[in-house]
Amino acid sequence: MIPLKDDNPTSTYPFVTVGLITINTLAFIYELSLGQHLEHFLNRYGAIPVFVLNMSSPLGYSPPYVTIFTSMFLHGGFFHTAGNMLYLWIFGNNIEDSMGHSKFILFYFICGIVAVYTFSIVNPASTIPMIGASGAVSGVLGAYLILFPRAKVLTLIPLGFYMQVVKVPALFVLGFWIIVQIINGMVSGGTGGGVAWFAHIGGFLSGILLIVLIKKRR
């Protein structure tokens, strides 16, 4: 299922969401300009699990406390970038609207940090850089599932050679999404096809926990 838009209006302009999408897009355009130097750039600014867990890195690599954040703005290709930004745009504006701009920034990065550490703990010896906004965006999806489970999401559903567009409750769209992440994570050991499945799971669960805590404080 591919979400296209939701019918959940907001009362404020999503400055942070738009800003994050802009930064991610500009970062990807910069990646395209690097050519043969791209691999070195991603190794230097991606979050490498063995370095993240040790909180140290060899000469030529950025410190883990830097890469934990920079990795959230780097992507491995057009569809990787577009997919993350599509989910962030559809669901992020409502979460930002519900908690406010400042809290949303903090929420987004906490989910991203938890995602990085979840992936690193599952793959402690890995020297492959983790990149992408997926972990932080997964936190947004988790929060949306809790706050707006009945919101209708216009969804593209592939049916063999046919495509069907229907409105589906967010509970089913996001519930199906996290089930897919869990199944793929268990089957692949966490990194099948170059996808950090457990980063998605960690980010999603942290988003649920944080939004529940915020609701209780209110």
C-alpha positions in Angstrom: 0.0 0.0 0.0 1.3 3.4 -1.0 -0.2 6.4 0.8 -0.9 9.5 -1.4 -2.6 11.9 1.0 -4.8 12.1 4.1 -8.0 13.9 4.8 -6.7 15.2 8.2 -6.6 19.1 8.0 -4.2 21.1 10.1 -4.6 24.5 11.8 -1.0 25.7 11.5 1.5 25.8 8.7 4.0 22.9 9.0 7.2 25.0 8.9 9.4 22.2 10.5 8.1 19.5 8.2 8.6 21.6 5.1 12.1 22.6 6.4 13.1 18.9 6.9 11.9 18.0 3.5 13.8 20.9 1.9 17.0 20.0 3.7 16.7 16.3 2.8 16.1 17.2 -0.8 19.0 19.6 -1.0 21.3 17.1 0.6 20.3 14.5 -2.0 21.0 16.9 -4.8 24.4 17.5 -3.3 25.0 13.8 -3.2 24.2 13.6 -6.9 26.9 16.2 -7.6 29.7 14.1 -5.8 30.1 11.5 -8.5 32.8 9.0 -7.6 33.4 10.7 -4.3 29.9 9.8 -3.0 30.9 6.5 -1.4 33.6 8.3 0.7 31.1 11.0 1.7 28.5 8.5 2.8 31.1 6.5 4.8 32.2 9.7 6.5 28.8 11.1 7.4 26.7 7.9 7.7 26.1 6.3 11.1 28.3 3.2 11.3 27.1 0.9 14.0 30.4 -0.3 15.4 31.5 3.4 15.7 28.1 4.5 17.2 28.2 1.8 19.9 31.9 2.6 20.8 31.3 6.3 20.5 34.6 6.7 18.7 35.8 6.6 15.1 39.2 6.4 13.3 40.9 9.2 11.5 39.0 10.3 8.4 35.6 9.5 9.8 33.2 12.0 11.5 32.6 11.4 15.2 29.5 9.3 16.0 27.8 12.2 17.8 27.9 14.0 14.4 27.0 11.1 12.1 23.9 10.2 14.2 22.4 13.4 13.0 23.9 13.8 9.5 22.9 10.3 8.6 19.2 11.3 8.9 19.6 13.7 6.0 21.4 11.3 3.6 19.8 8.8 1.2 20.8 6.0 -1.1 18.8 7.0 -4.2 15.9 8.9 -5.7 13.2 6.4 -4.5 14.7 6.2 -1.0 14.5 10.0 -0.7 11.1 10.4 -2.4 9.5 7.6 -0.3 10.7 9.1 3.0 9.7 12.6 2.1 6.2 11.4 0.9 5.5 9.8 4.2 6.9 12.8 6.1 4.7 15.2 4.2 1.5 13.2 4.5 1.9 12.4 8.2 4.4 14.9 9.6 2.3 18.0 9.2 -0.4 16.6 11.5 2.0 15.5 14.2 3.7 18.9 14.1 0.3 20.6 14.3 -0.6 18.5 17.3 2.5 19.2 19.4 3.9 22.4 18.1 6.9 23.3 16.0 9.6 23.2 18.7 8.5 19.9 20.3 8.1 18.4 16.9 11.8 19.1 16.1 12.8 17.4 19.4 10.5 14.5 18.8 11.7 13.9 15.3 15.4 13.8 16.3 14.8 11.6 19.3 13.0 9.1 17.1 15.9 9.2 14.7 18.5 8.7 17.4 16.6 5.7 18.8 16.4 4.3 15.3 20.1 4.5 14.8 20.9 2.8 18.1 18.3 0.1 17.6 19.9 -0.8 14.2 23.4 -0.6 15.8 22.5 -2.9 18.7 21.1 -5.5 16.2 24.2 -5.1 14.0 27.0 -4.3 16.5 29.9 -5.3 14.3 28.7 -3.7 11.1 30.9 -1.2 9.3 28.3 -0.3 6.7 27.0 3.2 7.1 23.3 3.6 7.9 21.7 6.5 6.1 18.2 7.8 5.6 15.4 9.7 7.4 13.4 6.4 7.7 14.0 6.0 11.4 12.8 9.5 12.3 9.9 9.3 9.9 8.9 6.0 11.3 8.6 7.7 14.7 6.1 10.2 13.0 4.1 7.2 11.7 3.9 5.7 15.2 2.7 8.9 16.6 0.1 9.3 13.8 -1.2 5.8 14.5 -1.9 6.7 18.1 -3.4 10.2 17.5 -5.3 9.7 14.3 -6.1 6.0 13.8 -9.4 6.7 12.1 -8.1 9.4 9.7 -8.7 8.4 6.1 -5.7 8.0 3.9 -6.0 8.0 0.1 -4.0 4.8 -0.7 -2.7 3.3 -3.9 -3.0 -0.5 -3.8 -1.4 -2.6 -6.5 -3.6 -5.5 -7.6 -1.5 -7.5 -10.0 -1.5 -5.4 -13.2 -4.1 -3.1 -11.9 -3.9 -0.2 -9.5 -6.7 0.7 -7.1 -7.0 4.0 -5.3 -9.1 3.8 -2.1 -9.5 5.6 1.2 -8.3 3.5 4.1 -8.2 4.2 7.8 -4.7 5.2 9.0 -4.9 2.3 11.5 -4.8 -0.2 8.6 -2.3 1.7 6.4 0.3 2.1 9.2 -0.5 -1.2 10.9 0.2 -3.0 7.7 3.4 -0.9 7.3 4.9 -1.9 10.6 3.9 -5.5 10.2 5.8 -5.6 7.0 8.9 -4.0 8.7 8.8 -6.6 11.5 8.4 -9.6 9.2 11.2 -8.4 6.9 13.4 -7.6 9.9 12.9 -11.1 11.4 13.4 -12.9 8.1 16.4 -10.9 6.9 18.2 -10.5 10.2 17.7 -6.7 10.0 19.5 -5.6 6.9 17.9 -7.5 4.0 18.3 -5.7 0.7 20.2 -2.9 2.3 17.2 -1.8 4.3 17.6 -1.1 8.0 14.4 -2.8 9.1 15.1 -2.6 12.8 15.8 1.1 12.5 12.2 1.5 11.2 10.9 -0.6 14.1 12.9 1.3 16.7 11.8 4.6 15.4 8.2 3.6 15.1 8.0 2.3 18.7 9.8 5.3 20.1 7.2 7.5 18.3 4.4 5.6 20.0 6.1 5.8 23.4 6.8 9.5 23.1 3.4 10.5 21.9 1.8 8.5 24.8 4.0 10.3 27.3 3.1 13.7 25.8 -0.6 12.9 25.9 -0.3 11.9 29.6 1.4 15.1 30.5 -1.3 17.1 28.8 
